[in-house]
Amino acid sequence: MAKPDPAQFVREVRAEVARVTWPTRKETAITTALVMALSALAALFFLIVDQLIQLAMGFVFGI
């Protein structure tokens, strides 16, 4: 088994991090806004579906 070399590990990590393409502040803001908007849209959709199912169950069981 090869002996672990912490210095080599740090060099490799720095080389990998240098290759990462980091998003700009604008890209991050746009992506965050889209995620929040789509989450709100999904929540609204499931609220409406839940209310429709509740109405249907109330009609079927007469509650």
C-alpha positions, 0 to 999 in steps of 0.5 A: 500500500502506498504511503499517504503524502499530505503535501501531494494531496494538497497540491492535487486538491489545489490543481483540481480547484483551479480547474473549477468554473465558478459561477458569477454573482449574477448567475448565482442570483438568477439561479437562486431566483429561479429555484425560489420561483419554481418552488413557490409554483410547485407549492401552489400546484400541490396546494390546489391539487390537495384542495381538489382531492379534499373536495372530492373526498368530502363529496364521495364520503359526505363529510 
